[in-house]
């Protein structure tokens, strides 16, 4: 198994940083000679360290200086769809000990037995999923705040929302669900575990530490509430519009009957 070399000072941990740059990253332009591994794409960086890229918009740096990260991000910017002005990031310190129990200690430091590519890829994938969840949690929390008063007004018999606004709530819910399930696959085991079952323990440790499963379930529940509320209000809006149309038809029929009677009884004499 390939192992990456890092050169931190004796007392310094390896710096790990995950950033959500945008909605997607085009990974095709990177050269084969800089590729350490694929799925996810792992690149060796000049000067030491490596970067792991995910198509759903996240990059994870291992053992790179601030200058290296800045230079690499400049290279990534043209390849990033819908780039963020202020990317979300998550940092982690990494230490290596061949005799350690792998996982995150009480001080928030991650311990690994070695810096094999597959171990780093697994760490990167869990951090990337956590970043996606954090972003969706922030977006859903904002939408939840907006939709809560609507449900409160509905309970009091008040309703005055416009269709585009309700459709935007439903659209946001669907986009978050699509990214969690279709792109980041937050609830699924990483593909590399099929080839490296010995990393199952580390995976479970990281999943528990980042609370990925619990956060995913909580987010799904909120998305379901938002979607149900918006769809209910949308149905009521359709019903109101249908009733309005029906009243217009009734009024037109009455007017037509009135004109007919006028023709028969008034103008006929």
Secondary structure, 3 states (H helix, E strand, C coil): CCECCCCCCCCCCEEEEEEECCCEECCCCCCHHHEEECCCEEEECCCCCEEEEECCCEEEEECCCHHHHHHHHHHHHCCEECCCCCCEEEEEEEEECCCCCCEECCCCEEEECCCEHHHHHHHHHHHHHHHHHHHHHHHHHHHHHHHHHHHHHHHCCCCCCCHHHHHHHHHHHHHHHHHHHHHCCCCCCCCHHHHCHHHHHHHHHHHHHCCHHHHHHHHHHHHHHHHHHHHHHHHHHHHHHHHHHHHHHHHHHHHHHHHHHHHHHHCCC
